[in-house]
């Protein structure tokens, strides 16, 4: 039955992605990279959004200023539709990306037609073809832990996997997250899979967190691939992250030694493809560092990162992510 919408995905997944989107617990300045610190950083603390008095009409056509396209609210929610508000921004999408196939969802619904992704997903635009295919294999084989991706890829044929990987690898990656250092951040709540600013609720200390919110919540909820995000990071984190990236910290090596001096990724002898980090969302980088730390990425290509991240504290992870996200690819 081709009716699922994104909010219907399991509660466990919602907790994981919401926590990843906000890094939602302040853990102070403790230097430890202990499991307890990581568990604290993953614990969601944002209250759910207040439900509207009356549900919106799912059949009503939605429009975005400047776009000639129109979609019903139901279409924008459907996992079998990748709302394409700006078809001129990318080449034609293969069916698996635009509409899915059979029980397989549309890749572009979550990762967007431009491949830029959302805070709860990943930016796949411009990643090397071989790297994307290796991640597909790792998700399928359970070597990269994600119940949603494991189940979803089990529904996708090898032919469609290759078509999707080729499509996303050929897209140009353009950062759409503005990184701002701030001691205080707007109070937020969970709105489906993302954080939204709570109107009239004031601000709160950022602590040791990354808080990422849509620049325009309404357009984000409609799947507008031109409406980006604002990432709030702790004061001084970009400078500290730059030092770690260039020189390492403690027993951890410099990020640039593998990811390149501009964090644009490269091919390393004995390691293979090292992905780009520059301009990618900071919450995604932290989330994946935690997954390396917890042994949830076990494919052979992840081995170097499992070693390195064992030497990083949560603060280090956030600092590195803030710096990487602030860089131009």
C-alpha positions as CSV (number, residue, x, y, z in Angstrom):
1,X,0.0,0.0,0.0
2,X,1.7,3.2,-1.2
3,X,0.5,5.6,1.5
4,X,3.2,6.0,4.2
5,X,4.2,9.5,5.2
6,X,7.3,10.5,7.0
7,X,5.7,11.1,10.4
8,X,4.5,7.4,10.4
9,X,8.1,6.1,10.8
10,X,8.7,4.4,14.1
11,X,9.1,6.3,17.4
12,X,12.6,4.9,17.9
13,X,13.7,6.4,14.6
14,X,12.1,9.7,15.6
15,X,14.0,9.8,18.9
16,X,17.3,8.9,17.1
17,X,16.9,11.5,14.4
18,X,15.5,14.2,16.7
19,X,18.4,13.7,19.0
20,X,20.8,13.8,16.1
21,X,19.3,16.9,14.8
22,X,19.7,18.9,18.0
23,X,22.4,17.1,20.0
24,X,19.8,17.9,22.5
25,X,21.5,17.7,26.0
26,X,24.0,20.0,27.3
27,X,26.9,18.1,28.9
28,X,29.0,21.0,30.1
29,X,32.7,21.1,29.4
30,X,33.6,17.7,30.7
31,X,36.6,16.4,28.7
32,X,35.5,12.8,28.9
33,X,34.4,10.9,25.7
34,X,32.7,8.3,27.9
35,X,29.7,6.4,26.9
36,X,27.8,8.3,29.5
37,X,28.6,11.6,27.9
38,X,27.5,10.3,24.5
39,X,24.2,9.0,25.9
40,X,23.6,12.4,27.5
41,X,24.2,14.1,24.2
42,X,21.7,11.9,22.4
43,X,18.9,12.3,24.9
44,X,16.2,14.5,23.4
45,X,15.1,17.3,25.7
46,X,12.8,19.4,23.4
47,X,9.1,19.2,24.1
48,X,6.8,18.2,21.2
49,X,5.0,20.8,19.2
50,X,1.5,21.9,20.2
51,X,-1.0,20.3,17.9
52,X,-3.0,22.8,15.8
53,X,-6.6,23.3,16.7
54,X,-7.7,21.9,13.3
55,X,-5.8,19.6,11.0
56,X,-4.9,21.2,7.6
57,X,-6.7,20.0,4.5
58,X,-4.4,17.4,2.9
59,X,-6.0,18.0,-0.5
60,X,-5.3,21.7,-0.6
61,X,-2.7,22.7,-3.2
62,X,0.5,24.2,-1.7
63,X,2.7,26.7,-3.5
64,X,6.1,28.2,-2.9
65,X,6.9,31.8,-4.0
66,X,8.8,31.8,-7.3
67,X,8.0,28.2,-8.2
68,X,5.6,27.2,-10.9
69,X,4.9,23.8,-9.2
70,X,2.0,22.9,-7.0
71,X,1.5,19.9,-4.7
72,X,-1.2,18.9,-2.3
73,X,-0.2,18.7,1.4
74,X,-0.7,14.9,1.2
75,X,1.8,14.7,-1.7
76,X,4.4,16.7,0.3
77,X,4.1,14.2,3.1
78,X,4.1,11.0,1.0
79,X,7.3,9.0,1.1
80,X,6.5,8.1,-2.6
81,X,6.8,11.6,-3.8
82,X,9.9,13.9,-3.9
83,X,8.3,17.3,-4.2
84,X,10.3,19.0,-7.0
85,X,9.7,22.7,-6.6
86,X,12.7,23.7,-8.6
87,X,13.2,21.1,-11.5
88,X,15.6,23.6,-13.2
89,X,18.1,23.1,-10.3
90,X,19.0,19.5,-11.2
91,X,19.0,16.9,-14.0
92,X,15.9,14.7,-14.5
93,X,15.5,12.3,-11.6
94,X,15.3,8.6,-12.1
95,X,12.0,7.0,-11.0
96,X,13.5,5.6,-7.8
97,X,14.6,9.0,-6.7
98,X,11.4,10.9,-7.8
99,X,8.7,8.4,-6.9
100,X,10.2,5.2,-5.6
101,X,9.3,1.8,-7.1
102,X,7.0,-0.9,-5.7
103,X,7.4,-0.7,-1.9
104,X,10.6,1.3,-2.1
105,X,10.3,5.0,-1.1
106,X,11.4,7.9,-3.2
107,X,15.0,8.6,-2.3
108,X,14.4,12.3,-3.1
109,X,11.7,12.6,-0.5
110,X,14.2,12.6,2.4
111,X,17.4,13.4,0.6
112,X,15.7,16.0,-1.7
113,X,15.9,16.2,-5.5
114,X,19.1,18.2,-5.0
115,X,20.7,15.6,-2.7
116,X,21.3,18.2,0.0
117,X,19.3,16.3,2.6
118,X,17.8,17.4,5.9
119,X,19.2,17.4,9.5
120,X,17.7,14.0,10.1
121,X,19.1,12.5,6.9
122,X,22.3,13.1,5.0
123,X,23.6,15.2,2.2
124,X,24.5,12.8,-0.6
125,X,25.0,15.3,-3.4
126,X,28.5,15.1,-5.0
127,X,29.7,12.1,-3.0
128,X,31.8,9.8,-5.1
129,X,29.8,7.0,-6.8
130,X,31.9,4.2,-5.3
131,X,31.5,5.7,-1.9
132,X,27.7,5.9,-2.2
133,X,27.6,2.3,-3.4
134,X,29.7,1.1,-0.5
135,X,27.4,2.8,2.0
136,X,24.4,1.2,0.3
137,X,26.1,-2.2,0.7
138,X,27.0,-1.4,4.4
139,X,23.4,-0.4,5.2
140,X,22.0,-3.5,3.5
141,X,24.5,-5.8,5.2
142,X,23.9,-4.3,8.6
143,X,27.5,-2.9,8.8
144,X,26.2,0.6,9.0
145,X,23.4,0.7,11.7
146,X,20.2,2.3,10.5
147,X,17.0,0.2,10.7
148,X,15.2,2.5,8.3
149,X,17.9,2.4,5.7
150,X,18.5,-1.3,6.1
151,X,14.8,-2.0,5.5
152,X,14.5,0.5,2.7
153,X,17.5,-0.8,0.8
154,X,16.2,-4.3,1.1
155,X,13.2,-3.2,-1.2
156,X,15.4,-1.5,-3.8
157,X,16.8,-3.5,-6.8
158,X,20.5,-3.4,-7.6
159,X,19.6,-1.6,-10.8
160,X,17.8,1.2,-9.0
161,X,20.5,1.5,-6.4
162,X,23.0,2.2,-9.2
163,X,20.7,4.7,-10.8
164,X,20.2,6.6,-7.5
165,X,23.9,6.5,-6.7
166,X,24.8,7.8,-10.2
167,X,22.2,10.5,-10.0
168,X,23.3,11.9,-6.6
169,X,27.0,11.5,-7.3
170,X,26.7,13.8,-10.3
171,X,25.0,16.6,-8.4
172,X,26.9,19.7,-7.3
173,X,27.0,20.0,-3.5
174,X,26.2,23.6,-2.3
175,X,26.1,24.1,1.4
176,X,22.7,25.4,2.6
177,X,23.4,25.6,6.3
178,X,24.5,28.9,7.9
179,X,26.7,28.3,10.9
180,X,26.5,30.8,13.7
181,X,28.3,30.8,17.0
182,X,26.0,31.8,19.8
183,X,26.0,31.6,23.6
184,X,22.2,31.7,23.7
185,X,19.8,30.1,21.2
186,X,16.1,30.2,20.6
187,X,14.0,27.7,22.5
188,X,12.9,25.0,20.2
189,X,10.4,22.1,19.9
190,X,10.2,19.1,17.7
191,X,8.1,19.6,14.5
192,X,7.9,16.2,12.9
193,X,11.6,15.3,12.3
194,X,13.2,18.7,12.8
195,X,13.6,21.4,15.5
196,X,11.5,24.5,15.1
197,X,11.9,27.8,17.0
198,X,9.1,28.1,19.6
199,X,7.6,31.6,19.1
200,X,7.5,33.7,22.2
201,X,9.5,31.3,24.3
202,X,12.7,33.3,24.4
203,X,16.2,31.9,24.5
204,X,18.3,29.5,26.5
205,X,22.1,28.7,26.9
206,X,23.4,26.6,24.1
207,X,25.6,24.6,26.4
208,X,27.6,21.9,24.6
209,X,25.1,21.4,21.7
210,X,24.4,21.9,18.1
211,X,21.0,23.4,17.5
212,X,19.9,23.4,13.8
213,X,16.6,25.0,12.7
214,X,15.0,25.7,9.4
215,X,15.5,29.2,8.0
216,X,11.8,29.0,7.0
217,X,9.8,26.2,8.7
218,X,6.8,26.3,6.4
219,X,8.9,25.9,3.3
220,X,11.0,23.2,4.9
221,X,7.9,21.2,5.7
222,X,6.9,21.4,2.1
223,X,10.2,20.0,0.9
224,X,11.6,23.2,-0.5
225,X,15.2,22.4,-1.6
226,X,16.1,26.1,-1.7
227,X,15.1,26.9,1.9
228,X,18.1,26.0,4.1
229,X,19.0,25.9,7.7
230,X,20.7,27.8,10.5
231,X,23.1,25.9,12.8
232,X,23.9,27.4,16.2
233,X,27.2,26.2,17.6
234,X,29.0,27.1,20.9
235,X,31.1,30.2,21.0
236,X,34.7,29.4,20.0
237,X,33.9,26.0,18.6
238,X,34.9,26.9,15.0
239,X,38.3,28.1,16.1
240,X,38.8,25.1,18.3
241,X,37.6,22.8,15.6
242,X,40.1,24.3,13.1
243,X,43.0,23.5,15.5
244,X,41.8,19.9,15.9
245,X,41.4,19.5,12.1
246,X,44.9,20.9,11.4
247,X,46.9,19.4,14.3
248,X,44.7,16.8,16.0
249,X,44.2,16.6,19.8
250,X,45.7,14.2,22.3
251,X,46.1,10.9,20.6
252,X,43.6,11.8,17.8
253,X,45.1,12.6,14.4
254,X,44.5,15.8,12.4
255,X,41.2,15.5,10.4
256,X,43.1,17.0,7.5
257,X,45.5,14.2,7.3
258,X,42.8,12.0,5.7
259,X,40.0,14.3,4.7
260,X,42.4,16.8,3.0
261,X,43.5,20.3,3.9
262,X,40.2,21.8,2.9
263,X,38.2,18.9,4.2
264,X,37.0,18.1,0.6
265,X,37.8,14.4,0.8
266,X,40.3,12.4,-1.2
267,X,41.4,8.9,-2.0
268,X,43.9,7.5,0.5
269,X,46.2,4.5,-0.2
270,X,45.3,1.7,2.1
271,X,42.1,3.4,3.2
272,X,40.1,4.2,0.0
273,X,37.7,7.0,-0.5
274,X,37.6,9.5,2.4
275,X,34.4,11.5,2.1
276,X,34.2,15.3,2.1
277,X,33.2,17.2,5.3
278,X,33.3,20.8,4.2
279,X,29.9,22.5,4.3
280,X,28.1,19.4,5.5
281,X,25.6,19.8,8.3
282,X,27.3,19.8,11.7
283,X,24.6,17.7,13.4
284,X,25.1,15.0,10.8
285,X,28.9,15.0,11.4
286,X,28.5,14.7,15.2
287,X,25.8,12.0,14.8
288,X,28.1,9.9,12.7
289,X,31.1,10.4,15.0
290,X,28.9,9.0,17.8
291,X,28.0,6.1,15.6
292,X,31.6,5.3,15.0
293,X,32.3,5.6,18.7
294,X,29.4,3.2,19.5
295,X,30.5,0.6,16.9
296,X,27.5,1.2,14.7
297,X,29.6,1.6,11.5
298,X,31.6,-1.6,11.2
299,X,32.4,-1.8,7.5
300,X,36.1,-2.0,6.7
301,X,36.3,1.6,5.4
302,X,35.1,2.8,8.8
303,X,38.0,1.2,10.7
304,X,40.2,4.3,10.8
305,X,37.4,6.5,12.1
306,X,36.5,4.0,14.9
307,X,40.1,4.3,16.1
308,X,40.2,8.1,15.9
309,X,36.9,8.9,17.5
310,X,37.8,6.9,20.5
311,X,40.2,9.7,21.4
312,X,37.6,12.5,21.0
313,X,35.4,14.0,23.7
314,X,31.8,15.2,22.9
315,X,33.2,18.7,23.0
316,X,35.9,17.8,20.4
317,X,33.2,16.3,18.1
318,X,31.1,19.3,18.3
319,X,34.0,21.7,17.7
320,X,35.2,19.7,14.7
321,X,31.7,19.5,13.2
322,X,31.2,23.2,13.7
323,X,34.5,24.0,11.8
324,X,33.8,21.5,9.0
325,X,30.3,22.8,8.5
326,X,31.6,26.4,8.3
327,X,34.0,25.6,5.5
328,X,33.3,26.1,1.8
329,X,33.7,22.9,-0.3
